């Protein structure tokens, strides 16, 4: 058959990092192994197509033929409280009916939050689900070593591979000369609607603390839906700005190749381990384009297999470690090379193909 079933929260191809991830995997599996992908999602009632791939309703898989299953797991994507019990039932049935392998990509394991929120009270159920899915899976992929250690502690028998999320905005080949000749004063914010607005608000608070040699003279905001709050905030800046919601991945990639730094306010809580940013496709896009990610607070080291990513870099009202314009080209090139070693989509698909036994 040479067919892979990929289970996804929504029809891929929209403003969705998980969907971009799944489409990248599908396209590269087809070109590199000859295996085609059929998607299944609970979000539709009838079959459709996207980017040349068939998409089926998750509850209408009877008669569908496939060799292996990839589950793109993000618990809140499948159920608004993060407890998708129905998905677990589907997986049990697939395991009963099909002899192929199940590979689960854990984009997250479970939620967390203050005691007045549902994530706090439902966390034990979310953890139970993650453990159950890991036990059903032949192998698991997580984006960072913190997730790997957490899941391994809870499911000691799980076979886990660490692979950071790849860029959702292309992966251009870049030379050191191309990286070096960028304007150090051109910055960018990339992300969905909420992330872009949150990043812009913290950027406004930290702007005056950015060193003069690399302070933004131009700021571009890419992605998400049209947001009046973001547009209003951007219009209040005294520097050149450009807002491009719903920008195409090709156009966004072209813009990123001209930028020096990306401001990213990824974490709801500053005490999160910074390596969790490796699950962000926006963070990955920065690294894939040799753009230096800059956070609004000091962070902890990011590494894979003992290989440390330069940084993390930050600017807050009281301190910063952002590179000078003189140091920027070398650091940006090192970030780009680290991405090629650990995060590229080619490496991800080789790992997936290996886990599913597709490589000869």
N, C-alpha and C positions, 0 to 999 in steps of 0.2 A: 504493500500500500504506500509506504514512504510518506506517511501523514502524521503530523503532530496536532493534538488538540491543545490549544491554549485557553485557559479559563481566565477571564479578565473582568473587572468590576463593571466596565462600561464599554460601549463600542469604541475601539481605539481610533485615533486620528483627530480628536478634538484637543481642547486645552487641558491635557491630562498627561502628567509625567509618566504614570504607569502605562498608559496606552502607548506613548512614544517608545517606551522601553520594549513593550511587547511587539510593536511593529518592527522595530530594529532587529529584534531577535528573529522574527518571522522572515524578514527579507534576507538576512544573512544566512540563516539555516537553509533557505531555498537555494541561494547562490553557491554556498560552500559545501552542502551535503546532498542537495537534491530533494530534501524533505520539504514538503509544502505544509502550510499551517491552516487549520480551521479554528476560528475563534468561537468561543461560547461565552455568553454573558447573560445575567439575569435581567438586564436592563431593557430588553426588547421582547416583543411578542411574536415576531415573524422574522424569517431569515433576511439578511441583507448582505451587501458587499462593501468592503473598504480597501482601497489601495490594491485591488486585485485579489483580496482574500475573502473567503466566505465567513460570515458571522451568523451563528445559530443561537436561538434562545437556549439558555442553560437547561430548561425543563423539557426540551424537545430533542434530546440526543439519541432517542431510540432509532436504531438502524444506522447511525453514523459509524463509520469505520475509521480507525486511527491506530497507530502503533504505540504511541506514548502520550503522556499528558504532562503539560507544564501548567502549574497553578501560579498565577501572579497574585500573591496574597497581601492585601491591605485591608485589615478587618473592617474599618469604617467605610471602605468602598463597597462592601457587600451588605452592610446593615447599619442603619443610622446610629445605633448604640454600640457598634463594634463587636456584636455577638452573633455572627452569621451561622446559627445552628443548622439552617437548611443547607448551607454549603457543605458542612461536614457530612450530612446524609448523602449528598450527591457524590462526594469522594468515596464514601464506603461502597456505594453502588458501582461506581466505576472500577474500583479495585476488585469487586466481586465478579464483574462481567469481563474485564479485560486483563490480559496477562502482561501487558507492557509496563514500562516504568512510569512512576510518578515523581516528578521533580518539582519542588515548591520553592519559589523565589519569595522570601519573606522581606517585603519592603518595610514592614514594621512587625513587631511581635505583639505588642499590646499598648494601650493608651495609659496615660498618667495625668493627674491633675489634682487640684485642691479638693478637700473633703466635701465641699458643697456641690461638686460636679458629678455627673454620672460616671465619668471615666474612673474616678476614685472607687466608687462602689461596685462597678462592674469589672474592675481589673481582674479579680480572681477568675471570673468566667472567661475573660479574654485570654488569660494565661492558660487556662485549661484547654481552650480551643487550639491555641498555638501548639501546645504540647501534643494534643491528639493528632493534629495535621502533620507535625514532624514525625510522629511514630508511624503514620500511614505512608510517609514519603520514603522513596528509596534514597534520595539525596536532597539536601537543602542548600540554597544559596542565600547569603546575607551580605549586606553592603559594607559592614565594618566589623572589627574585631570585638568590640563591645557586645554587639548583637550575637556574635558567634559564641563568646564565652557564656553569655546569659542563657542561650538556647542549649548549649552543651551541658551546662549545669543542671538544667531542668529535664533534659532528655539525653542522658549519657550515651545511649546507643545511636543517636542521630549522626549521620554522615554529613558534614557541613563544609561548604566551600565559601571563602570570603572573596567577593568581587564587588568593588564600588560601582554604583550606578553610572553608566556612561552618559555622555552628553546627548541631549535631545535636540541639539542645534548643530548637527554636522560635526565632523572631526577633520578639519583642513590640514594638509601638509604645510608646515611652516619652516622657514629657514631662520637662523639666528639674525640675519640681516633684516628680514621682514619684521621680526619682533623688536629689534633695536631701534628702527626708525619711526616707531609710533610716537605720537604726541603724548608726553607723560601727563598732560593736563586734561586728557579726555577720559572721563569715567562713565560707567554704565551701571544700571540696575536691571536685572532680569528676573522674571518670575510671574506667577499667577497674580490675579487681581489683589488678593489679600497680602501676599508676600511683597509685592511691589509697593503697595501703600505703606505697609509697616516699615519697609526698608527706607522709603523716602522720608518718613517722619524722623527716624533715628539719624539719618544722614543730615537732616536740617539741624539737629541738635549738636552734631559733632563737626559740622563743616568748618567752623572757625579754628578747630584744633588740628586740622590737617596741615602738615608742613608746607611752607611756601613753595618748595622746589617741585612739589607734585600735586598741589592743591588744584581741584577741578576748575577749569575755565569753561568746560562744556560737560553737560550731563545728559545721557540718553536713558530713557526708561522703556523697556521692551517687554511685551507680553501681557497676558491677562485680558480681561474685557475692559471696555471703556468705563472709566471710573472718574466721576466728577471731583471727588476728593483728591485723587492723585493729580488730576490736571490743575486744580486750584493750588495745591501745594507747589507744584512745579513752576507755575506762573509767578509765585512769590519770590523765587530765587533771582538774584541779581546776576546770574551767569547764563550763558547760552544753554538752552535746553531743547529737547525733542522727545515727544511722547508718542510711542507707536504700539498701541494695544492691538492684539490679534495680528501681529507681524508674522510673516511666513518664516519658516526655519531658515530658508536660503537667505532672505534679506537680513535676518537677525545675525546669521553667521558672518555675512559681509561686514556688518557694523562692528561686531565683536573683534574682527581682525584689525580694527583701527583703534581699539581702546587699550588703556594701560591698566586700569583697576576696575573691579566690580565691587560695589557696596552691597552687602547681603546681610540682612537682619533675619537669619533663618530660625533662630530659637525663640520659643515663647518664654523660656527661662534661661538666664545667663549661666546657671550652674550645670547645664547639660554638657557632657563630654563633647568636645568639638568634632571628634571623629564621626559623630552621627551625621554631620554635614555630607558625608560620603553617600548618603542615600538621596541627596538632592540633585536632580538633573540640572538645575540652574548652577549650582556649585561646580558640577562636572563640566558644564559648558564653558565656564570661565577657564578652568584648567586646560581643556581641550583647545582653547584659542590663545593660550599663553597670556591670559588676563589674570592679574593678581587679585584673589578674593580678599576683601577687607571687611572685618566684623566690627560691630559697635561695642565690643567688650573683649577683654583679654580671654584667651582660650587655652586649651590643653593641646599637646602635640597630636598630630595626625600621622599615622604610619600604617603600612601594610607589610607584613613579613619583615619587620624591623627596618624597613626603608622609609625614612621620614620625609614627608612633604614639607617644603619650605614654609615657614610660618608656624602657626597661624598669625596673620597680621590683623591689627586692630587699631582703632582710633576711638577714644572716649574723651569727654571734656577735660580729663586730668592727665592723660598719658597717651602714648601711641608708640608703635614700633613699625610704622609703615615705611617701606624703602624710600630712599632718596631717588631722585630722577636718574642720578648716575648709576645707582645699584640696580635699578628696575630691570634693565634688559637681561642681565645674567640671572636674576631671580625668576623672572618670567619664563626664560628658556628652561630653567631647572624644573619649574612647575609643569611645563609642557612635556618634558621628557619623563617626569614621574608619571604623568597621566598615561603616556604610551606604555610604560612598563606595567601598570597595574589596573587602569580603568577603561581602556579602549573597548569599543564594542567587539572588535575582532577577538580580543582575549576572552571576553564574556562568552561569545558564541562558541569558541573552542572549548571552554569549560562546560557549557551546556551540552554540546555534542559529545564530549567525553563522558559526562554523567549519564547520558541516555544511551551510550554505547553505539553512537553513530559513526565514530571514527574507526577506520580500518587500521 
